[in-house]
Amino acid sequence: MGDVNSCYGRCFYSDIGKKEYEGQMCDGKRWGRGTQYDRNEKTVFDGEWMNDDRLQSSVVFSTASQLLHNHIEELTFSANCCNEPDLKEVSFRCFTHLRTLTIRDNSFKHPKRVVFQHMDCLESITVGRNCFKETEKGFDKLERAFVCSDNPSLKSIHVGCFSFPEFSQCVIHSTHTPPPSRIDLPRLEEIRFGEGSDHALCFYWSDCVLRDLPSLRSVSLGPYCFYSSRHTVFESASILFSLILRPSSSRLHSIGTLCPSRREPSLLRPYPAQYGLFLLLN
């Protein structure tokens, strides 16, 4: 277009006239599929480009102006990142090749809804401390939701202390109308929330429902995680053998429904006789 290559083009070494690049371009920049050549026209790189740089499969995101693409396999958000007040919903579905996601401390203060759905390659989610927490002091119950379903390769979810304390919903199970037509999280093996603190507070206001997770082997919840849960379900996790509820110094403060009082009974079923279930109150 004019003097600028777009859609498809070639670049040449100015001093020798030999081809330097051939492939897709946008506004004169290498963007899309293309091949870079050395000064003897031998291939140096054949692959994807974005904004004149080779496409990176591992990316650390730190500024709002940074460009992302849907071929990222490993994505890390730096600490104190994505705290813009107008960021109200976060969905990672567009990252179709993503395998590992890491969110470092003090990030994503304002989203009301966090969604991990329909991500075929996703294997692990790691969230640091003080993430998805809007108020600096206290943690009032707010209409906020964490949804994780239909991720067939997901193996682990790790959440640090003081993250998601205001969320009223935590969905880690099939979202299909019962009976589900298929298992949404067939490979999820490990869930660890709020380790390393006497007051973890993860999902303090949320119900704890873990259902239809056939590969789940280990669940570890720190003090005060799901403390106000009125409906606690561990169902159809047939090989679960480690359920660790870490108490405070005086008594159990993880999952309120495992303690009597004003809440509904807990549901722990089914567990075949050949497996064991251990509640480690350490």
C-alpha positions in Angstrom: 0.0 0.0 0.0 1.8 3.0 -1.2 5.5 2.6 -0.3 4.7 0.3 2.6 4.5 -3.5 2.4 1.3 -5.0 3.7 -0.2 -8.5 3.5 2.8 -10.0 1.8 6.2 -8.7 0.8 10.0 -9.0 0.5 12.9 -7.2 2.1 16.4 -7.0 0.7 19.9 -6.3 2.1 20.5 -2.7 0.9 24.2 -3.2 0.1 24.1 -6.5 -1.8 20.6 -6.7 -3.0 20.0 -10.2 -1.8 16.7 -11.3 -0.1 16.6 -10.8 3.7 13.0 -11.6 4.4 9.9 -12.9 2.5 6.5 -13.4 4.0 3.5 -11.8 5.6 3.8 -8.1 6.6 1.7 -5.3 8.1 2.5 -1.6 7.7 6.0 -2.5 6.6 6.7 -4.8 9.6 7.2 -8.6 9.6 3.9 -9.8 10.9 2.6 -13.4 10.4 4.3 -16.3 8.7 7.6 -15.5 7.1 11.2 -16.5 6.5 14.4 -14.6 7.4 17.6 -15.2 5.3 21.3 -14.5 5.9 23.4 -12.6 3.4 23.9 -15.8 1.4 20.1 -16.3 1.2 20.2 -19.3 3.5 17.3 -19.7 5.9 17.9 -18.3 9.4 14.4 -18.5 10.7 11.1 -19.8 9.3 8.1 -19.2 11.4 5.7 -16.7 13.0 6.5 -13.0 13.4 4.8 -10.1 15.3 5.7 -6.4 15.2 9.0 -7.2 13.4 10.1 -9.7 16.0 10.0 -13.5 16.1 7.0 -14.7 17.9 7.8 -15.8 21.4 6.0 -18.8 23.0 7.1 -17.7 26.5 6.0 -14.2 27.5 6.2 -12.0 30.6 3.5 -9.3 30.6 4.3 -6.2 32.6 2.8 -3.1 30.9 -0.7 -2.4 29.5 0.8 -1.4 26.1 2.5 -4.7 25.6 1.2 -6.8 22.7 0.1 -10.4 23.3 -0.8 -13.1 20.7 -2.8 -16.3 20.8 0.2 -18.6 20.2 1.7 -18.0 23.7 2.4 -21.3 25.5 3.8 -19.9 28.8 2.4 -16.6 30.1 3.5 -14.8 33.2 2.0 -11.6 34.6 4.5 -9.5 36.6 3.8 -8.4 40.2 1.5 -5.4 40.6 0.1 -5.9 37.1 -3.3 -5.3 35.5 -4.7 -3.2 38.3 -6.6 -0.8 36.1 -10.0 0.1 37.6 -11.8 -0.5 34.3 -10.6 -4.1 34.1 -13.8 -5.9 35.3 -13.7 -9.3 33.6 -10.8 -11.5 32.7 -11.1 -14.5 30.3 -8.1 -16.4 29.0 -9.9 -18.3 26.4 -8.3 -16.5 23.5 -4.9 -18.0 24.4 -5.6 -21.2 22.5 -2.1 -22.6 22.9 -1.5 -21.6 26.5 0.0 -24.4 28.7 1.0 -22.6 31.9 -0.3 -19.4 33.4 1.4 -17.6 36.3 0.1 -14.4 38.0 2.5 -12.9 40.4 1.7 -11.0 43.7 -0.6 -8.0 44.0 -2.2 -8.2 40.6 -5.7 -8.0 39.0 -7.4 -6.1 41.9 -10.7 -5.2 40.2 -12.1 -8.1 38.0 -15.5 -9.2 39.1 -15.3 -12.4 37.0 -12.3 -14.6 36.2 -12.9 -17.3 33.6 -10.8 -20.3 32.5 -13.0 -22.2 30.0 -12.5 -24.1 26.7 -8.7 -24.1 26.9 -7.6 -27.4 25.5 -3.9 -27.0 26.1 -3.9 -25.4 29.6 -2.0 -27.5 32.1 -1.4 -25.3 35.2 -2.7 -22.2 36.8 -0.6 -20.4 39.5 -1.8 -17.3 41.2 0.4 -15.4 43.7 -0.5 -13.6 46.9 -3.0 -10.7 47.2 -4.4 -11.1 43.7 -8.0 -10.5 42.7 -8.5 -8.5 45.9 -9.9 -5.0 45.6 -10.0 -3.6 49.2 -6.7 -2.8 50.9 -8.1 -3.5 54.3 -10.9 -6.1 55.0 -12.6 -8.3 52.5 -16.3 -7.7 52.2 -18.4 -10.2 50.3 -18.8 -9.1 46.7 -20.6 -10.5 43.7 -17.6 -12.0 42.1 -17.0 -15.4 40.4 -14.0 -17.7 39.6 -14.9 -20.2 36.9 -12.7 -23.1 35.8 -14.3 -25.7 33.6 -13.9 -27.5 30.2 -10.1 -27.5 30.3 -9.3 -31.1 29.4 -5.5 -30.9 30.0 -5.5 -29.0 33.3 -3.5 -30.7 36.0 -3.0 -28.2 38.8 -4.4 -25.0 40.4 -2.3 -23.2 42.9 -3.5 -20.0 44.6 -1.5 -17.9 47.1 -2.6 -16.4 50.4 -5.1 -13.5 50.5 -6.2 -14.1 46.9 -9.9 -14.1 45.9 -11.1 -13.3 49.5 -14.0 -11.3 48.3 -15.3 -13.8 45.7 -18.8 -15.2 46.4 -18.4 -18.0 43.8 -15.7 -20.6 43.1 -16.7 -23.1 40.3 -14.3 -25.9 39.7 -16.5 -28.6 38.2 -18.7 -29.4 35.2 -20.9 -26.6 34.1 -23.2 -28.8 32.1 -26.8 -29.5 33.2 -26.7 -32.8 35.1 -26.0 -35.5 34.2 -23.0 -33.9 32.4 -22.4 -35.1 28.8 -18.7 -35.3 29.5 -16.1 -34.6 32.2 -14.8 -31.0 31.9 -11.6 -31.4 34.0 -10.6 -35.1 33.4 -6.9 -34.6 34.3 -7.0 -32.2 37.3 -4.8 -33.8 40.0 -3.9 -31.1 42.5 -5.6 -28.1 44.1 -3.6 -26.0 46.6 -5.1 -22.8 48.1 -3.5 -20.5 50.7 -0.4 -22.3 51.9 2.2 -20.6 54.1 0.0 -18.3 56.2 -2.1 -18.5 59.4 -4.8 -16.5 57.6 -5.0 -17.6 54.0 -8.6 -16.3 53.4 -8.8 -17.7 49.8 -12.5 -17.8 48.7 -13.5 -16.9 52.2 -17.2 -16.3 51.2 -17.5 -19.0 48.5 -19.0 -22.5 48.7 -16.5 -25.3 48.2 -17.8 -27.6 45.5 -15.4 -30.1 43.8 -17.4 -32.5 41.6 -16.7 -34.8 38.7 -12.9 -34.7 39.0 -11.8 -38.3 38.3 -8.1 -37.6 38.5 -8.0 -35.4 41.6 -5.4 -36.8 44.1 -4.6 -33.9 46.4 -6.4 -30.9 47.9 -4.7 -28.6 50.3 -6.6 -25.6 51.9 -5.0 -23.0 54.1 -6.6 -21.4 57.2 -9.9 -19.6 56.6 -10.2 -20.8 53.0 -13.9 -21.3 52.2 -14.5 -20.4 55.8 -18.1 -19.2 55.2 -19.0 -22.0 52.8 -22.6 -23.1 53.4 -22.4 -26.0 50.9 -19.3 -28.2 50.7 -19.1 -31.0 48.3 -16.3 -33.5 47.4 -18.0 -35.8 45.0 -16.9 -38.2 42.2 -13.2 -37.8 43.0 -12.7 -41.5 43.2 -8.9 -41.5 43.7 -8.6 -38.5 46.0 -6.2 -39.7 48.8 -5.0 -36.4 50.4 -7.3 -33.8 51.7 -5.3 -31.3 53.8 -7.1 -28.7 55.9 -4.6 -26.5 57.7 -6.0 -25.0 60.9 -5.1 -21.9 62.8 -3.3 -22.2 66.1 -6.5 -23.1 68.0 -9.0 -24.9 65.8 -10.0 -25.8 62.2 -10.7 -22.8 60.1 -10.8 -24.3 56.6 -14.2 -25.0 55.1 -16.8 -24.0 57.6 -19.1 -26.8 56.7 -16.7 -29.4 58.1 -17.5 -27.9 61.5 -21.1 -28.1 62.8 -23.2 -25.0 63.4 -25.6 -23.1 61.2 -24.4 -24.5 57.9 -25.5 -27.5 55.7 -23.8 -30.9 56.1 -20.7 -31.7 54.0 -20.9 -34.3 51.3 -17.9 -36.6 50.9 -18.7 -39.3 48.4 -18.1 -41.7 46.7 -14.7 -43.2 47.8 -14.1 -46.9 46.9 -12.9 -49.1 49.7 -9.5 -49.6 48.2 -8.7 -45.9 48.6 -8.1 -43.8 51.7 -9.1 -40.3 52.6 -6.9 -38.4 55.1 -7.7 -35.2 56.8 -4.4 -33.9 58.0 -5.1 -31.2 60.6 -1.5 -30.1 61.0 
